[in-house]
């Protein structure tokens, strides 16, 4: 398994940074998970975007999808199409635009769905966010990778990540800035979830430029020592 961090900020990028976007590979199967602002150019540095097997969208907020239409331009110019999986959202302009874009073959997913992309099995879970959102649990021969997308705490969240080798989790807040009504997790909550779920490695992402990242990491490690902050350009595994 290999994970490459194309961007890890939210809800907007830090100077010179990029919003949420990730490239995941196992064997010959390659996936994009979300494609926020600034991530397509970084994907292009890593690989040939049109050769990806599928794009998985967690939800349709702009910091997770703003490079999607630009990818569509590239695919159209090359006469290519790409399978796209994402939740239904009747309000989101980006979601509706994806349905109309000939560059994408869109499959709407919902919690409980399962599908295969190449050598990988993908299971869809619900998330707690202000718009329709999902989490993805990806299983291959080399292990289990779980991606929360954007979510706050809810019953059963640990079950989603149970036994995962890697958990890529939304850690937008530290203890000082998190609240029950917020749309994201904190570093400490991510650590607690990883511990309860028995994961092997925790990667903290969706890092808010206005929040103290050192505090997010410190508080997460108090609950789960084997964790790290996502960094732009970081490669894990491979």
Buried (B, 14 or more C-beta within 10 A) or exposed (E): BBBBBBBBBBBBBBEEBBBBBBBBBBEEBBBBBBBBBBBBEBBBEBBEBBEBBBBBBBBBBBBBBBBBBBBBEBBEEEEEBBBBBBBEBEEBEBBEBBEEBEBBEBEBBEBEBEBEBBBBBBBBBBBBBEBBBBBBBBBBEBBBBBBBBBBBBEEEBBEBBEEBBBBBBBBBBBEEBBEEEEBBBBBBBBBBBBBBBEBEBBBBBBBBEEBBBEBBBBBBBEBBEEBBBBBBEBEBBE
